[in-house]
Amino acid sequence: MVGEEVQEMQLAGWIGGTTTGHWPGWLGQWFSLSANVQTVAAQAGAVATALGSYLLAQYLRVWRPRRRGLRAATVALTPPVPN
C-alpha cells in the first residue's frame, strides 16, 4: 500500500522520482515496488515502523519487567470482574 501511494503522489506531481534502473515486474505486482528511490525508501520506512513498534511493545511488556525482577505480562485466563 505504501508503494502504491508514493507512486500516486509521483503521478500527481507532489513527489519527484529518482530512477534506480529496471527491476523485475513481479516486484511491482507483489510488493508495489517501482524502480525508484522514493518507493523503496517509503517501504523501508513502513517496515522499520512496524518492526520498531513490535520491539518497543515487547520491551515494555516482557523485557523491562524481567530486568527489574518482576513477572512479565501474561494473557488473562478469565475476564476481569467489575467492582
C-alpha positions in Angstrom: 0.0 0.0 0.0 2.8 2.4 0.8 4.5 1.9 -2.6 1.2 2.5 -4.4 0.5 5.7 -2.5 4.0 7.0 -3.3 3.5 6.2 -6.9 0.2 8.0 -6.9 1.8 11.1 -5.4 4.5 10.9 -8.1 1.9 10.8 -10.8 0.1 13.8 -9.3 3.4 15.7 -9.3 3.7 16.0 -5.5 6.9 13.9 -5.2 9.7 13.6 -7.6 11.1 10.4 -8.9 14.7 9.1 -8.9 15.0 6.1 -11.2 17.2 3.2 -10.0 17.1 1.1 -13.1 15.0 -1.8 -14.3 13.5 -4.3 -11.9 11.5 -7.4 -12.5 7.8 -6.8 -12.9 6.8 -9.2 -10.1 8.3 -6.7 -7.5 5.7 -4.2 -8.6 2.9 -6.7 -8.7 3.6 -8.3 -5.3 5.3 -5.6 -3.2 4.3 -2.3 -5.1 8.0 -1.5 -5.6 8.6 0.8 -8.5 12.1 1.2 -9.8 12.7 4.5 -8.0 14.3 5.5 -4.7 11.2 7.1 -3.2 9.0 3.9 -3.2 11.9 1.8 -1.8 12.5 4.4 1.0 8.8 4.6 1.9 8.5 0.8 2.0 11.7 0.5 4.2 10.3 3.2 6.5 7.0 1.3 6.8 8.8 -1.9 7.7 11.0 -0.1 10.2 8.0 1.5 11.9 6.1 -1.8 12.2 9.1 -3.7 13.4 10.1 -1.0 15.8 6.6 -0.7 17.3 6.6 -4.5 17.9 10.0 -4.4 19.5 9.0 -1.5 21.7 5.9 -3.3 22.9 7.9 -6.4 23.6 10.4 -4.4 25.6 7.7 -2.7 27.7 5.7 -5.8 28.2 8.3 -8.5 28.7 12.0 -7.4 28.7 11.8 -4.4 31.1 9.8 -6.2 33.8 12.2 -9.1 33.7 15.2 -6.8 34.1 13.6 -5.3 37.1 13.0 -8.7 38.7 9.2 -8.6 38.1 7.0 -11.0 36.2 6.4 -10.4 32.5 2.9 -9.6 31.4 0.7 -12.6 30.7 -2.6 -13.2 29.0 -5.5 -13.4 31.4 -7.3 -16.7 31.6 -10.6 -15.2 32.8 -12.1 -11.8 32.2 -11.8 -9.1 34.9 -14.5 -8.9 37.5 -16.2 -5.5 37.7 -16.3 -3.8 41.1 
